Amino acid sequence: MSAQGTLPLQITVNGKPRTTQVEPRTSLLTFLREECGLTGSKRGCEEGECGACVVMMDGRLVNACLIFAVEAAGGSVTTVEGLGEAQHLAPVQQAFIESGASQCGFCIPGMLLAAHALLQHDTHPDEGAIRRAISGNLCRCTGYDRIVKGIRLAAELQRGHA
């Protein structure tokens, strides 16, 4: 630890390497939002219950509010901003738009990442698999029907059938 009370952090965020210093107790969520300017992941319950802060760390979903930034050192983090770009959306982003799944938008970054993670491993998910995949993400707008529809459409888009 340096004299200033910070630790070195080397991390890849959305495919871009970063080297910086962070305080030991800085959450991954705070680092991503305040140091990287990536505000897609939301500060919700801060207890790992709502899924608003979900990111992918080394290929697995994590609640960024529960992880210290230094725990991701040497690894790779993907946020919702890393899924696609405005001119070239990821299939899951395009499908959420087309199906009207975005609704208020608060839970959507976590839902998009959960859907993306699911579709990396299951290209033909049934409704049960989809609902299990998003079960760690709370939506306060609806009963999840548009989100499930969006994930089904994303699977079709990824397979090239839509």
Buried (B, 14 or more C-beta within 10 A) or exposed (E): EEEEEBBEBEBBBBEEEBEBBBBEEBBBBBBBBEBBEBBBBBBBEBEBBBBBBBBBBEEEBBBBBBBBBBEBEEEBBBBBBBBBEEEEBBBBBBBBEBBEBBBEEBBBBBBBBBBBBBBEEEEEBEEEBBBEBBEBBBBEBEEBEBBBBBBBBBBBBBEEEB
